[in-house]
Amino acid sequence: MVTQSPSKTLEFIFDFGSPNAYLAMKAIPELLDRTGADLVITPCLLGGIFKATGNKAPMIQYADAPAKLAYEHLEMRRFIERHELSKFRPNPHFPVNTLTIMRGAIVAADEGVLDDYVDAVNRAMWEDGLKMDDAEVIAAFLTANGFDGSALLARTQDPDIKAKLVQNTEAAVARGVFGIPTFFVDGAMFFGKDRLAQVEEALSA
């Protein structure tokens, strides 16, 4: 009798504020198909990670190194072309304060609809260009996409929901996370969408 080994798990430390997190999320389904791995999304607050680690967004970090910033943009275009992510659009309101929608992700996880929530809000942020730090915009978008926008927003003010996002963020920092997208496979950390090939190797090992 042949016993099939359990599939490995890919953990994705995630925040909607990172365009690279959106791009990585769009590329991951094919990786999961090839490896048979399961995806676990861990909502964390990127601003909290930056504050705790002293890290900065590339647009700030490389402000005095225009060639480096230009290369970061080149790599993004290459990734978009390679994975045919033609729906991606820079959000005109960037940077967007993601605190409310990340608390919303905690609510969605609690209600068992995190995957659908991430897919929808990713689209709002990086395809539709909505101002997703405006409560009215958030509620209207969620309601139009099959959620109870008002009820979900109300739950983002629950102290337990707020505390869970803080706990996730602090736990990620304690594991060595300094930015997003970050991935874990069997405890090994990989940072950035350009590490997905290494992630796949780890899942296939």
PAZAPA-4460 file (N, C-alpha, C; in steps of 0.05 Angstrom, whole numbers, plus 32768, in hexadecimal, padded with zeros to 4 digits):
% residues 205
    n_x    n_y    n_z   ca_x   ca_y   ca_z    c_x    c_y    c_z   seq   type   mol
   8011   7FE8   8000   8000   8000   8000   8012   8019   8000     1      M     A
   800C   802B   7FED   801C   8043   7FEB   800D   805A   7FFA     2      V     A
   801B   8066   800D   8010   807C   801C   8019   8096   8010     3      T     A
   8006   80A7   8008   800D   80C1   7FFC   8015   80D4   8012     4      Q     A
   802D   80E1   800F   8036   80F4   8023   8024   810C   8022     5      S     A
   8020   8119   803A   800F   8131   803A   801C   8147   802B     6      P     A
   800B   8158   801F   8016   816F   8010   8023   8183   8022     7      S     A
   8036   8192   8017   8043   81A7   8027   8031   81C0   8027     8      K     A
   8038   81D2   8039   8029   81EB   803C   803A   8202   8035     9      T     A
   8030   8214   8025   803C   822E   801F   802E   8243   802F    10      L     A
   803C   8250   8041   8030   8266   8050   8039   8280   8044    11      E     A
   8025   8291   8040   8029   82AB   8033   8023   82C1   8047    12      F     A
   8038   82D0   804F   8035   82E7   8061   802C   82FE   804E    13      I     A
   8013   8308   8053   8006   8318   803F   7FFB   8332   8049    14      F     A
   7FFD   8347   8038   7FEF   8361   803D   7FE8   836C   8021    15      D     A
   7FD0   8377   801F   7FC6   8382   8005   7FD7   839A   7FFC    16      F     A
   7FE6   83A6   800E   7FF4   83BF   8007   800C   83BA   7FF5    17      G     A
   8014   83A1   7FF2   802B   839B   7FE1   8022   8393   7FC5    18      S     A
   8029   83A2   7FB0   8022   8399   7F95   8030   837E   7F8E    19      P     A
   8047   837A   7F9A   8055   8361   7F95   8046   8349   7FA1    20      N     A
   8038   834E   7FB7   8028   8339   7FC3   8011   8332   7FB1    21      A     A
   8005   8346   7FA4   7FF0   8340   7F90   7FFB   832F   7F7A    22      Y     A
   8012   8337   7F6F   801E   8329   7F58   8025   830C   7F60    23      L     A
   8031   8309   7F78   8038   82EE   7F81   801F   82DD   7F84    24      A     A
   800A   82E8   7F90   7FF1   82D9   7F94   7FE6   82CF   7F79    25      M     A
   7FE8   82DF   7F64   7FDE   82D7   7F4A   7FEF   82C1   7F3E    26      K     A
   8009   82BF   7F45   801A   82AB   7F39   8019   8291   7F49    27      A     A
   8010   8292   7F62   8011   827B   7F73   7FFF   8263   7F6B    28      I     A
   7FE7   8267   7F60   7FD6   8250   7F5A   7FE4   823B   7F48    29      P     A
   7FF3   8244   7F34   8000   8230   7F23   8016   8222   7F32    30      E     A
   8024   8230   7F44   8038   8223   7F55   802B   820E   7F67    31      L     A
   8014   8214   7F72   8006   8201   7F83   7FFD   81E8   7F73    32      L     A
   7FF5   81ED   7F5A   7FED   81D7   7F49   8004   81C4   7F43    33      D     A
   801B   81D0   7F3F   8033   81C0   7F38   803E   81B0   7F50    34      R     A
   803B   81BC   7F68   8047   81B0   7F7F   8033   81A0   7F91    35      T     A
   8019   81A6   7F8D   8005   8199   7F9E   8005   81A5   7FBA    36      G     A
   8011   81BC   7FBD   8012   81C8   7FD8   7FF8   81D7   7FDF    37      A     A
   7FF4   81DB   7FF9   7FDD   81EA   8003   7FE7   8206   800A    38      D     A
   7FD6   821A   8005   7FDD   8236   800B   7FCF   823F   8025    39      L     A
   7FDF   824B   8037   7FD4   8257   804F   7FDC   8275   804E    40      V     A
   7FC8   8286   804E   7FCC   82A3   804E   7FCC   82AE   806B    41      I     A
   7FE1   82BC   8072   7FE2   82C7   808D   7FE2   82E6   808A    42      T     A
   7FCB   82F2   8091   7FC9   830F   808E   7FDA   831D   80A4    43      P     A
   7FEB   832F   809B   7FFC   833F   80AD   7FFB   835C   80A3    44      C     A
   8003   836E   80B4   8003   838A   80AD   801F   8393   80A4    45      L     A
   8022   8399   808B   803D   83A0   8080   8048   83B8   808E    46      L     A
   8038   83CC   8094   8042   83E4   80A2   804E   83DC   80BD    47      G     A
   8041   83CA   80CB   804B   83C1   80E5   8065   83B1   80E2    48      G     A
   8067   83A2   80CD   8080   8393   80C8   8097   83A7   80C2    49      I     A
   8092   83BB   80B2   80A6   83CF   80AC   80AF   83DE   80C5    50      F     A
   809B   83E6   80D5   80A2   83F4   80EE   80B3   83E3   8101    51      K     A
   80AC   83CA   8103   80BA   83B9   8116   80D6   83B2   810C    52      A     A
   80DB   83B1   80F2   80F4   83A8   80E7   8106   83BE   80DC    53      T     A
   80FB   83D7   80D9   810B   83EC   80CE   810C   83EB   80AF    54      G     A
   80FD   83D9   80A3   80FC   83D7   8086   80EB   83ED   807A    55      N     A
   80EE   83F2   8060   80DE   8406   8052   80D6   83FC   8037    56      K     A
   80C1   8408   802D   80B7   8400   8012   80CD   8408   7FFE    57      A     A
   80CE   83F9   7FE7   80E3   83FF   7FD3   80E2   841C   7FC9    58      P     A
   80CB   8427   7FC6   80C9   8443   7FBC   80D7   8457   7FCF    59      M     A
   80D8   8450   7FE8   80E6   8460   7FFC   8103   8457   7FFF    60      I     A
   8106   843D   8001   8121   8432   8006   8134   8439   7FF0    61      Q     A
   812A   8439   7FD7   813C   843E   7FC0   8138   845A   7FB4    62      Y     A
   812D   846C   7FC3   8127   8487   7FB9   8141   8495   7FB0    63      A     A
   8157   848F   7FBD   8171   849C   7FB6   8181   848A   7FA4    64      D     A
   8175   8475   7F9A   8183   8463   7F88   8171   845D   7F70    65      A     A
   816D   8471   7F5F   8159   846F   7F49   815E   8457   7F37    66      P     A
   8177   844F   7F33   817C   8438   7F22   8171   841E   7F2E    67      A     A
   8174   841C   7F49   816A   8405   7F57   814B   8404   7F56    68      K     A
   813F   841B   7F5A   8122   841D   7F59   8117   8416   7F3C    69      L     A
   8126   8420   7F28   811E   841A   7F0D   8120   83FC   7F07    70      A     A
   8135   83EF   7F13   8138   83D2   7F0F   8122   83C3   7F1D    71      Y     A
   8119   83CC   7F34   8103   83BF   7F42   80EA   83C0   7F30    72      E     A
   80E5   83D7   7F23   80CE   83D9   7F11   80D2   83C7   7EF9    73      H     A
   80EA   83C4   7EEF   80EF   83B2   7ED8   80E9   8395   7EE0    74      L     A
   80F1   838D   7EF8   80EC   8372   7F01   80CE   836D   7F04    75      E     A
   80C0   8382   7F0D   80A3   837F   7F0F   8096   837B   7EF4    76      M     A
   809F   838B   7EE0   8093   8388   7EC5   8099   836C   7EBA    77      R     A
   80B1   8363   7EBF   80B8   8348   7EB5   80A6   8332   7EC1    78      R     A
   80A2   8335   7EDB   8091   8322   7EE9   8074   8323   7EDE    79      F     A
   806A   833B   7EDA   804F   833E   7ECF   804D   8332   7EB4    80      I     A
   8061   8336   7EA3   8060   832B   7E88   8063   830C   7E89    81      E     A
   8074   8302   7E9A   8079   82E5   7E9B   8060   82D6   7EA3    82      R     A
   8051   82E2   7EB6   8039   82D4   7EC1   801F   82DF   7EB4    83      H     A
   8022   82F0   7EA0   800B   82FB   7E91   7FF6   8307   7EA4    84      E     A
   7FFF   8319   7EB5   7FEE   8326   7EC8   7FE5   8341   7EBE    85      L     A
   7FD7   8341   7EA8   7FD1   835A   7E9A   7FBC   836B   7EA8    86      S     A
   7FAE   8360   7EBC   7F9A   836F   7ECB   7FA6   8381   7EE0    87      K     A
   7FC0   837D   7EE6   7FCC   838D   7EFB   7FCE   83AB   7EF3    88      F     A
   7FC6   83BC   7F06   7FC9   83D9   7F02   7FD3   83E5   7F1C    89      R     A
   7FE7   83F7   7F1B   7FEF   8406   7F33   7FD7   8414   7F3F    90      P     A
   7FD4   8413   7F5A   7FBE   8420   7F66   7FC3   843F   7F68    91      N     A
   7FB1   844F   7F5D   7FB6   846C   7F5C   7FB6   8479   7F78    92      P     A
   7FAC   846B   7F8C   7FAC   8475   7FA7   7FC3   846B   7FB8    93      H     A
   7FD6   845D   7FAC   7FEC   8451   7FBA   7FFE   8467   7FC6    94      F     A
   8008   8464   7FDF   8003   844C   7FF1   7FE8   844E   7FFF    95      P     A
   7FDB   8437   8000   7FC1   8434   800D   7FC5   8429   8029    96      V     A
   7FB8   8435   803C   7FB9   842B   8058   7FA8   8412   8059    97      N     A
   7FB4   83FB   805D   7FA5   83E2   805B   7F9B   83D7   8076    98      T     A
   7F9C   83E7   808B   7F95   83DD   80A5   7F78   83D2   80A6    99      L     A
   7F65   83E0   809A   7F4A   83D7   809B   7F46   83BD   808B   100      T     A
   7F50   83BD   8072   7F4C   83A5   8062   7F5C   838D   806C   101      I     A
   7F72   8392   807A   7F81   837C   8086   7F72   8371   809F   102      M     A
   7F66   8383   80AE   7F54   8379   80C4   7F3D   836A   80B7   103      R     A
   7F34   8373   80A0   7F1F   8365   8091   7F27   8349   808A   104      G     A
   7F41   8346   8083   7F4B   832B   807D   7F4A   8319   8095   105      A     A
   7F4F   8324   80AD   7F4C   8314   80C5   7F2F   830B   80C9   106      I     A
   7F1D   831E   80C4   7F00   8317   80C6   7EF9   8301   80B2   107      V     A
   7F03   8305   8099   7EFD   82F1   8084   7F08   82D6   808B   108      A     A
   7F20   82D5   8096   7F2C   82BC   809F   7F1A   82AF   80B4   109      A     A
   7F11   82BF   80C7   7F00   82B5   80DC   7EE5   82AA   80D2   110      D     A
   7EDC   82B5   80BC   7EC2   82AD   80B0   7EC6   8298   809A   111      E     A
   7EDF   8290   8095   7EE4   827B   8081   7EE3   8283   8064   112      G     A
   7EE7   829D   805F   7EE5   82A7   8043   7EFE   82B7   803C   113      V     A
   7F15   82B0   8048   7F2D   82C0   8043   7F36   82C0   8026   114      L     A
   7F35   82A8   801A   7F3E   82A7   7FFE   7F2E   82B9   7FEC   115      D     A
   7F13   82B8   7FEF   7F02   82C9   7FDF   7F07   82E7   7FE4   116      D     A
   7F0B   82ED   7FFE   7F0F   8309   8006   7F2A   8313   7FFA   117      Y     A
   7F3F   8303   7FFC   7F59   830C   7FF1   7F57   8310   7FD3   118      V     A
   7F49   82FD   7FC5   7F47   8300   7FA8   7F38   8319   7FA1   119      D     A
   7F22   831F   7FAF   7F12   8337   7FA9   7F21   8351   7FAF   120      A     A
   7F2D   8353   7FC7   7F3A   836C   7FCF   7F54   8370   7FBF   121      V     A
   7F61   835B   7FB8   7F78   835E   7FA6   7F70   836B   7F8C   122      N     A
   7F59   8362   7F82   7F4F   836E   7F69   7F48   838B   7F6D   123      R     A
   7F3B   8392   7F83   7F35   83AE   7F89   7F4E   83BF   7F8A   124      A     A
   7F63   83B5   7F96   7F7B   83C4   7F9A   7F8B   83C7   7F81   125      M     A
   7F90   83B0   7F73   7FA4   83AF   7F5E   7F9A   83AA   7F42   126      W     A
   7F7F   83AB   7F3F   7F73   83AA   7F24   7F60   83C1   7F20   127      E     A
   7F4F   83C5   7F35   7F3A   83DA   7F32   7F44   83F5   7F3D   128      D     A
   7F5A   83F6   7F4B   7F66   840F   7F55   7F55   841E   7F69   129      G     A
   7F46   840F   7F7A   7F35   841C   7F8D   7F44   8426   7FA6   130      L     A
   7F38   843A   7FB3   7F45   8445   7FCB   7F3C   8435   7FE3   131      K     A
   7F4A   841F   7FE8   7F41   840C   7FFC   7F4A   8412   8018   132      M     A
   7F4D   842C   801E   7F4F   8434   803A   7F38   8447   8041   133      D     A
   7F24   8448   802F   7F0C   8458   8033   7EF6   8444   803A   134      D     A
   7EEB   8447   8052   7ED7   8434   805C   7EBF   8431   804A   135      A     A
   7EB6   8447   803E   7E9F   8445   802C   7EA5   8436   8013   136      E     A
   7EBD   843B   8008   7EC6   842C   7FF0   7EC8   840E   7FF7   137      V     A
   7ED5   8408   800D   7ED8   83EC   8015   7EBD   83DE   8018   138      I     A
   7EAB   83EA   8027   7E91   83DE   802B   7E82   83DA   8011   139      A     A
   7E82   83EE   8000   7E74   83EB   7FE6   7E80   83D6   7FD5   140      A     A
   7E9A   83D5   7FD4   7EA7   83C0   7FC3   7EA1   83A4   7FCE   141      F     A
   7EA4   83A0   7FE8   7E9F   8386   7FF3   7E82   837D   7FEF   142      L     A
   7E6F   838F   7FF3   7E53   8388   7FEF   7E4E   8381   7FD2   143      T     A
   7E5B   838F   7FBF   7E57   8389   7FA3   7E64   836F   7F9A   144      A     A
   7E75   8364   7FAC   7E83   834C   7FA5   7E7C   8334   7FB7   145      N     A
   7E64   8335   7FC2   7E59   831E   7FD0   7E5E   831C   7FEE   146      G     A
   7E69   8332   7FF9   7E6D   8333   8016   7E59   8346   8022   147      F     A
   7E55   8343   803C   7E45   8357   804B   7E58   836D   8054   148      D     A
   7E5C   8381   8043   7E71   8395   8048   7E6E   83A3   8062   149      G     A
   7E56   83AB   806A   7E52   83BA   8083   7E58   83A8   809B   150      S     A
   7E4F   838F   809A   7E54   837D   80B1   7E71   8376   80B3   151      A     A
   7E7F   8372   809C   7E9B   836C   809D   7EAB   8383   80A8   152      L     A
   7EA5   839B   809F   7EB3   83B3   80A9   7EAE   83B7   80C7   153      L     A
   7E96   83B1   80D0   7E90   83B4   80EC   7EA1   83A1   80FD   154      A     A
   7EA6   8389   80F3   7EB6   8376   8102   7ED3   837D   8102   155      R     A
   7EDC   838E   80F0   7EF8   8397   80F1   7EFF   83A7   8109   156      T     A
   7EEA   83B1   8117   7EEE   83C1   812F   7EED   83B0   8149   157      Q     A
   7EE9   8396   8145   7EE9   8383   815C   7F05   8381   8167   158      D     A
   7F09   8385   8182   7F23   8384   818E   7F32   836A   8188   159      P     A
   7F23   8353   8187   7F30   833A   8181   7F3B   8339   8165   160      D     A
   7F2D   8345   8152   7F36   8346   8136   7F50   8357   8134   161      I     A
   7F4E   836E   8141   7F66   8380   8141   7F7E   8372   814E   162      K     A
   7F79   8364   8164   7F8F   8357   8172   7F9B   8340   8161   163      A     A
   7F8A   8332   8152   7F94   831C   8142   7FA7   8326   812C   164      K     A
   7FA1   833C   8120   7FB2   8347   810B   7FCD   8350   8117   165      L     A
   7FCC   835C   812F   7FE5   8363   813D   7FF5   834A   8143   166      V     A
   7FE8   8335   814D   7FF6   831D   8154   8003   8310   813C   167      Q     A
   7FF4   830F   8125   7FFF   8304   810C   8018   8313   8104   168      N     A
   8017   832E   8106   802D   833F   80FD   8045   833B   810F   169      T     A
   8041   833B   8129   8057   8338   813C   8063   831C   8139   170      E     A
   8053   8308   8135   805D   82ED   8132   806E   82EA   8118   171      A     A
   8065   82F8   8103   8075   82F8   80EA   8090   8305   80EE   172      A     A
   8090   831C   80FB   80AA   8329   8100   80BC   8317   8111   173      V     A
   80B1   830A   8125   80C1   82F8   8136   80CD   82E1   8126   174      A     A
   80C1   82DA   810F   80CB   82C5   80FE   80DF   82CF   80E9   175      R     A
   80E4   82E9   80EA   80F8   82F4   80D7   80ED   8303   80C0   176      G     A
   80D2   8306   80BF   80C6   8314   80A8   80CC   8332   80AA   177      V     A
   80D4   833E   8093   80DA   835A   8092   80CB   8368   807C   178      F     A
   80BC   8359   806B   80AD   8365   8055   8099   8351   804A   179      G     A
   808B   835A   8036   8076   8349   8029   8079   834D   800B   180      I     A
   8077   8337   7FFC   806E   831C   8003   8085   830B   800F   181      P     A
   807E   82FC   8024   8090   82E9   8030   8082   82CE   8031   182      T     A
   8092   82B9   802D   8087   829E   802C   8097   828C   803F   183      F     A
   8089   8278   804A   8096   8264   805B   808E   8248   8050   184      F     A
   80A3   8238   804E   80A0   821B   8047   80B0   820B   805C   185      V     A
   80A2   81FB   806C   80B0   81EB   8080   80C2   81FC   8092   186      D     A
   80B9   8214   8098   80C9   8226   80AA   80DE   8236   809C   187      G     A
   80E3   8231   8082   80F7   8240   8073   80E9   8259   8067   188      A     A
   80F6   8270   8069   80EA   8289   8060   80F5   8291   8045   189      M     A
   80E3   829B   8034   80EA   82A5   8019   80DD   82C0   8016   190      F     A
   80EC   82D5   800E   80E1   82EF   800B   80E0   82F8   7FEE   191      F     A
   80C9   8302   7FE6   80C6   830F   7FCB   80BA   82FC   7FB7   192      G     A
   80AB   8308   7FA4   809F   82F8   7F8F   80B4   82EB   7F7D   193      K     A
   80CC   82F6   7F7C   80E0   82EA   7F6B   80ED   82D2   7F77   194      D     A
   80E4   82CA   7F8F   80EE   82B1   7F9C   80DB   829A   7F98   195      R     A
   80C6   829D   7F87   80B2   8288   7F84   80BF   826F   7F79   196      L     A
   80D3   8271   7F68   80E0   8259   7F5E   80ED   8249   7F74   197      A     A
   80F9   8257   7F87   8105   824A   7F9F   80EF   823E   7FB0   198      Q     A
   80D9   824D   7FB3   80C2   8242   7FC2   80B9   8228   7FB6   199      V     A
   80B7   8228   7F9B   80AE   820F   7F8E   80C1   81F8   7F92   200      E     A
   80DB   81FE   7F91   80EE   81E9   7F96   80EB   81DE   7FB2   201      E     A
   80E6   81EF   7FC6   80E3   81E6   7FE1   80CA   81D5   7FE5   202      A     A
   80B5   81DD   7FD7   809C   81CE   7FD8   809E   81B3   7FCA   203      L     A
   80AF   81B1   7FB6   80B2   8199   7FA7   80C7   8186   7FB2   204      S     A
   80D6   818F   7FC6   80EC   817F   7FD1   80E1   8167   7FE0   205      A     A
***
